[in-house]
Amino acid sequence: MRLLVRNHLHLLASLPTADAEVVYAPAVNSPSQEVFFRRRFEELRRAIPQASWEPATTREDFDLVLAWDAPDERRRFGDKVTRDQNRLFDTTPHPIPEGFTPFRIQAEKVLPKHFPEARPPLDREVQAELDYYFRQKRLPLTYLDTRNQMLGRDGSTRFSAFLSCGALDVRHLYNEVRAFEAEHGATKSTGWIIFELLWREFFQWHSRKHGDRYFSRNGLKGAPDFSPFQAETAQTLQARVQHPFFLAALNELTTTGFLHNRTRQIFASVWINDLHLDWRAGAKLFEDHLIDYDVHSNYGNWMYLAGVGVDPRGQRYFDVAKQLATYDPKGEYLRRWGTPS
């Protein structure tokens, strides 16, 4: 068997790979993504020694391609793409609503206490992070209080990158949350982690419903508009933008491949409302740098903030000064990531 792995790493635990030719082909666009996926490859080789690294491959002569059902992968790999998305639900028992809240209410009714078919991670770093988060630090107890922090390892779960490449089965993560609740009690904080997993789930099913409209300038509002847009690079933005917070966030993004959720929202608001740039170019910038890039959540969230997605309130505006006074009152974020003017 010839096996091409673009993501879907969690599926390897249930596939016969001893005699297979395994090629790992992650989407690598930036140095931070290169570092992250190289670590995943080293863990893959520990489990499958014959695996090879070939991120730029476009070959289609494979027996099986493990990749998400994203537009780029459909163009490149066609029907060989395995359709599993590393999601909680294989199918949904109800039509997909336009808003997250009705989706969440319906989904919560059918969520099990435990997914028996969940796959444990092959990746030792993933298992170490699970142990750190749930058992060493017991961080689910404080997640609701820390999720908007702009700095620090322990504010967010930091599982999104492992989920997006398939190194962590989302059902296994869900089981970890429920096991933690069984031992320590269910709280608003543990419930909010499930809430975030359902947001991720919603965008996948919602984007499948609307297809290419997720890539339209008008999003879900009005006629589809796939006109070209000006892509932006970090270098060109740094050369012409004079916005301290924006430059600090850009610096963190390009250096680490990660931004906390609150920082992403403020950054997107500046991009759309202050710099008046095409939201699709912002989504493309995130695609090029985020180690946790997920096509559905990325474009869904950018549409949401641009006012052309599922938010009925329209375009979202974040007052940067107010946001920083609330979430970075000591100015630590700008000191850590600020760049010289």
C-alpha positions as CSV (number, residue, x, y, z in Angstrom):
1,M,0.0,0.0,0.0
2,R,1.2,3.5,-0.8
3,L,-0.1,6.0,1.8
4,L,0.1,9.8,1.5
5,V,-0.5,11.5,4.9
6,R,-1.3,15.2,4.6
7,N,-2.9,15.4,8.1
8,H,-5.2,12.7,9.6
9,L,-2.3,11.5,11.8
10,H,-4.7,10.0,14.3
11,L,-6.1,7.5,11.8
12,L,-2.7,5.8,11.5
13,A,-3.3,4.1,14.8
14,S,-5.9,1.9,13.1
15,L,-4.3,1.3,9.7
16,P,-1.9,-1.5,8.7
17,T,1.3,0.3,8.0
18,A,4.1,-2.3,8.5
19,D,4.5,-2.9,4.8
20,A,3.2,0.4,3.5
21,E,5.1,3.2,1.8
22,V,4.2,6.2,4.0
23,V,4.8,9.7,2.8
24,Y,4.1,12.7,5.1
25,A,3.1,15.8,3.2
26,P,1.9,18.5,5.6
27,A,1.1,22.0,4.3
28,V,4.2,24.1,5.2
29,N,4.3,27.8,4.4
30,S,6.4,29.3,7.2
31,P,9.4,28.6,9.4
32,S,7.1,28.1,12.5
33,Q,5.0,25.6,10.6
34,E,8.1,23.8,9.4
35,V,9.4,23.4,13.0
36,F,6.0,22.2,14.2
37,F,5.5,19.6,11.4
38,R,9.0,18.4,11.6
39,R,8.3,17.4,15.2
40,R,5.2,15.6,14.1
41,F,7.3,13.8,11.5
42,E,9.9,12.7,14.0
43,E,7.1,11.2,16.1
44,L,5.6,9.6,13.0
45,R,8.9,8.0,12.2
46,R,9.2,6.6,15.7
47,A,6.0,4.7,15.1
48,I,6.5,4.1,11.4
49,P,10.3,4.0,10.6
50,Q,9.9,3.8,6.9
51,A,7.9,7.1,6.7
52,S,9.4,9.9,4.5
53,W,9.0,13.6,4.5
54,E,7.8,15.2,1.3
55,P,5.6,18.3,2.0
56,A,5.6,19.6,-1.6
57,T,4.3,16.4,-3.1
58,T,1.4,16.5,-5.6
59,R,1.6,12.9,-6.7
60,E,-1.7,11.2,-7.0
61,D,-0.5,7.6,-7.5
62,F,-1.3,6.6,-3.9
63,D,-3.6,3.9,-2.7
64,L,-4.9,6.1,0.1
65,V,-4.6,9.9,0.9
66,L,-5.3,10.9,4.5
67,A,-6.4,14.6,4.1
68,W,-9.2,16.8,5.1
69,D,-12.0,17.5,2.7
70,A,-10.9,21.0,1.9
71,P,-11.1,22.7,-1.5
72,D,-7.4,22.6,-2.1
73,E,-7.1,19.0,-1.3
74,R,-10.1,18.1,-3.5
75,R,-8.4,19.8,-6.4
76,R,-5.1,18.0,-5.7
77,F,-6.2,14.6,-4.7
78,G,-9.7,14.2,-5.9
79,D,-11.8,11.2,-4.7
80,K,-8.8,9.6,-3.0
81,V,-9.2,12.0,0.0
82,T,-10.5,10.3,3.1
83,R,-13.5,12.3,4.2
84,D,-13.2,12.0,8.0
85,Q,-12.4,15.4,9.4
86,N,-11.2,14.6,12.9
87,R,-14.6,15.8,14.2
88,L,-16.9,14.7,17.0
89,F,-19.7,13.7,14.7
90,D,-19.4,11.5,11.6
91,T,-22.8,12.8,10.5
92,T,-25.3,15.2,12.0
93,P,-28.8,13.9,12.9
94,H,-30.4,17.2,12.0
95,P,-30.1,20.0,9.4
96,I,-27.2,22.4,10.0
97,P,-28.7,25.7,11.2
98,E,-27.3,29.1,10.3
99,G,-26.4,30.1,13.9
100,F,-24.1,28.5,16.3
101,T,-26.5,28.6,19.3
102,P,-29.2,26.3,17.7
103,F,-26.4,24.0,16.5
104,R,-24.9,23.8,20.0
105,I,-28.3,23.1,21.6
106,Q,-29.0,20.3,19.1
107,A,-25.5,18.9,19.4
108,E,-25.4,18.8,23.2
109,K,-28.5,16.6,23.1
110,V,-26.6,13.8,21.2
111,L,-23.2,14.1,22.7
112,P,-22.3,10.9,24.5
113,K,-20.6,10.6,27.9
114,H,-17.7,8.9,26.2
115,F,-16.6,8.1,22.7
116,P,-15.5,4.4,22.8
117,E,-14.0,4.6,19.3
118,A,-11.6,7.5,20.1
119,R,-7.9,6.9,19.2
120,P,-5.2,7.6,21.7
121,P,-2.3,9.7,20.3
122,L,0.8,8.1,18.8
123,D,2.7,11.4,19.3
124,R,4.5,11.5,22.7
125,E,4.4,15.3,22.8
126,V,0.6,15.2,22.5
127,Q,0.4,12.8,25.4
128,A,2.7,14.9,27.4
129,E,0.6,18.0,26.8
130,L,-2.6,16.1,27.8
131,D,-0.9,14.9,31.0
132,Y,0.3,18.5,31.8
133,Y,-3.0,20.1,31.2
134,F,-5.4,17.6,32.8
135,R,-3.3,15.8,35.5
136,Q,-0.3,17.9,36.5
137,K,-1.8,21.4,36.4
138,R,-5.5,20.6,36.4
139,L,-6.0,23.6,34.1
140,P,-9.6,22.8,33.1
141,L,-10.6,24.2,36.5
142,T,-9.5,27.7,35.5
143,Y,-10.0,27.8,31.7
144,L,-13.0,30.1,31.7
145,D,-11.0,32.7,33.7
146,T,-7.8,32.4,31.6
147,R,-9.0,31.9,28.0
148,N,-8.8,35.6,27.2
149,Q,-5.2,36.0,28.4
150,M,-2.9,37.3,25.7
151,L,0.3,35.8,27.0
152,G,1.3,32.6,28.7
153,R,1.3,28.9,28.1
154,D,-1.5,28.0,30.5
155,G,-4.2,30.5,29.4
156,S,-5.5,28.4,26.6
157,T,-5.5,24.7,26.1
158,R,-2.9,24.7,23.3
159,F,-4.5,21.6,21.7
160,S,-5.7,23.3,18.6
161,A,-2.5,22.7,16.5
162,F,-2.6,19.0,17.4
163,L,-6.3,18.8,16.4
164,S,-5.8,20.6,13.1
165,C,-3.1,18.2,11.9
166,G,-4.8,15.1,13.3
167,A,-2.1,14.3,15.9
168,L,-4.9,14.5,18.5
169,D,-8.2,12.8,17.9
170,V,-10.9,15.3,19.0
171,R,-12.9,12.5,20.5
172,H,-10.0,11.5,22.7
173,L,-9.7,15.1,23.9
174,Y,-13.5,15.1,24.6
175,N,-13.1,11.9,26.6
176,E,-10.3,13.6,28.6
177,V,-12.6,16.5,29.5
178,R,-15.4,14.2,30.6
179,A,-13.0,12.0,32.6
180,F,-11.7,15.2,34.3
181,E,-15.2,16.2,35.2
182,A,-16.0,12.7,36.6
183,E,-13.0,13.1,39.0
184,H,-13.2,16.9,39.8
185,G,-16.7,17.8,39.0
186,A,-18.3,19.6,35.9
187,T,-17.9,23.3,36.0
188,K,-18.5,26.3,33.7
189,S,-14.8,26.1,32.8
190,T,-14.9,22.4,31.7
191,G,-18.2,23.1,29.9
192,W,-16.5,26.0,28.0
193,I,-13.9,23.6,26.6
194,I,-16.7,21.5,25.2
195,F,-18.3,24.7,24.0
196,E,-15.1,25.6,22.0
197,L,-15.0,22.1,20.5
198,L,-18.6,22.6,19.3
199,W,-17.6,25.9,17.7
200,R,-14.9,24.0,15.8
201,E,-17.5,21.4,14.9
202,F,-20.1,23.9,13.8
203,F,-17.7,25.7,11.3
204,Q,-16.8,22.3,9.7
205,W,-20.4,21.3,9.1
206,H,-21.5,24.9,8.2
207,S,-18.8,25.2,5.6
208,R,-19.7,21.9,4.1
209,K,-23.2,23.2,3.8
210,H,-22.2,26.5,2.1
211,G,-19.1,25.2,0.1
212,D,-17.2,27.9,-1.7
213,R,-19.2,30.8,-0.3
214,Y,-16.7,30.5,2.7
215,F,-14.2,32.0,0.2
216,S,-16.4,34.7,-1.2
217,R,-15.7,38.3,-0.4
218,N,-19.4,38.6,0.5
219,G,-19.4,35.4,2.5
220,L,-22.9,34.4,3.2
221,K,-24.4,37.8,2.4
222,G,-25.4,38.6,-1.1
223,A,-24.1,37.3,-4.4
224,P,-20.9,35.3,-4.3
225,D,-17.8,37.4,-5.2
226,F,-14.6,35.5,-6.0
227,S,-12.8,38.5,-7.4
228,P,-9.0,38.5,-6.8
229,F,-7.6,40.2,-3.7
230,Q,-4.2,41.6,-2.8
231,A,-2.4,39.1,-0.6
232,E,-0.3,40.6,2.2
233,T,3.0,39.5,3.5
234,A,4.4,40.2,7.0
235,Q,7.3,42.2,5.4
236,T,5.0,44.5,3.4
237,L,2.7,45.1,6.4
238,Q,5.6,45.8,8.7
239,A,6.9,48.4,6.2
240,R,3.8,50.4,5.9
241,V,1.6,49.9,9.0
242,Q,2.2,52.1,12.1
243,H,-0.1,50.4,14.6
244,P,1.8,49.2,17.7
245,F,-0.6,46.4,18.7
246,F,-1.0,45.2,15.1
247,L,2.7,45.0,14.7
248,A,3.2,43.2,18.0
249,A,0.6,40.6,17.1
250,L,2.1,40.2,13.6
251,N,5.5,39.7,15.2
252,E,4.1,37.0,17.5
253,L,2.3,35.3,14.7
254,T,5.3,35.1,12.4
255,T,7.7,34.1,15.2
256,T,5.6,31.4,16.9
257,G,2.8,30.5,14.5
258,F,0.3,31.1,17.3
259,L,-1.9,33.8,18.6
260,H,-4.3,33.6,21.6
261,N,-8.0,33.8,20.7
262,R,-8.4,37.3,22.1
263,T,-5.4,38.5,20.2
264,R,-6.7,37.0,16.9
265,Q,-10.0,38.9,17.3
266,I,-8.4,42.2,18.0
267,F,-5.9,41.7,15.1
268,A,-8.8,40.9,12.7
269,S,-10.7,43.9,13.8
270,V,-7.8,46.2,13.2
271,W,-7.2,44.5,9.8
272,I,-10.9,45.0,8.7
273,N,-11.9,48.2,10.4
274,D,-8.8,50.3,10.8
275,L,-6.6,49.2,7.9
276,H,-9.6,48.5,5.6
277,L,-8.0,45.4,4.1
278,D,-9.8,42.5,2.5
279,W,-10.7,40.0,5.2
280,R,-9.8,37.2,2.8
281,A,-6.2,38.5,2.7
282,G,-6.2,38.3,6.5
283,A,-7.5,34.7,6.4
284,K,-4.7,33.9,3.9
285,L,-2.1,35.4,6.2
286,F,-3.3,33.2,9.0
287,E,-3.2,30.2,6.7
288,D,0.4,30.9,5.8
289,H,1.6,31.2,9.5
290,L,-0.7,29.5,12.0
291,I,0.4,26.1,13.2
292,D,-3.2,25.3,14.1
293,Y,-4.6,26.4,10.8
294,D,-8.0,24.8,10.1
295,V,-9.7,25.9,6.9
296,H,-13.2,25.8,8.2
297,S,-12.6,27.7,11.5
298,N,-10.2,30.1,10.0
299,Y,-12.5,31.4,7.2
300,G,-15.6,31.0,9.4
301,N,-14.1,33.2,12.1
302,W,-12.8,35.8,9.6
303,M,-16.3,36.0,7.9
304,Y,-17.9,36.3,11.4
305,L,-15.7,39.3,12.3
306,A,-16.1,40.9,8.9
307,G,-19.9,40.8,9.2
308,V,-20.5,38.5,6.3
309,G,-20.7,35.2,8.3
310,V,-23.0,33.8,10.9
311,D,-23.0,36.7,13.4
312,P,-26.4,38.4,13.1
313,R,-24.9,41.6,14.7
314,G,-22.9,42.4,11.6
315,Q,-19.3,43.6,11.4
316,R,-17.5,43.4,14.7
317,Y,-15.4,46.3,16.0
318,F,-12.9,45.9,18.9
319,D,-11.7,49.1,20.5
320,V,-8.0,48.3,20.8
321,A,-7.3,50.6,23.8
322,K,-10.3,49.2,25.7
323,Q,-9.3,45.6,24.9
324,L,-5.8,46.1,26.0
325,A,-6.9,47.9,29.2
326,T,-9.1,44.9,30.0
327,Y,-6.9,42.0,28.9
328,D,-3.4,43.4,29.1
329,P,-3.6,46.1,31.8
330,K,0.1,46.1,32.6
331,G,1.2,46.4,29.0
332,E,3.0,43.1,29.1
333,Y,1.9,42.0,25.6
334,L,3.3,45.1,23.8
335,R,6.6,44.8,25.8
336,R,6.9,41.2,24.9
337,W,6.1,41.3,21.2
338,G,6.3,45.0,20.3
339,T,8.7,45.9,17.5
340,P,10.7,49.1,17.1
341,S,8.9,51.7,15.1
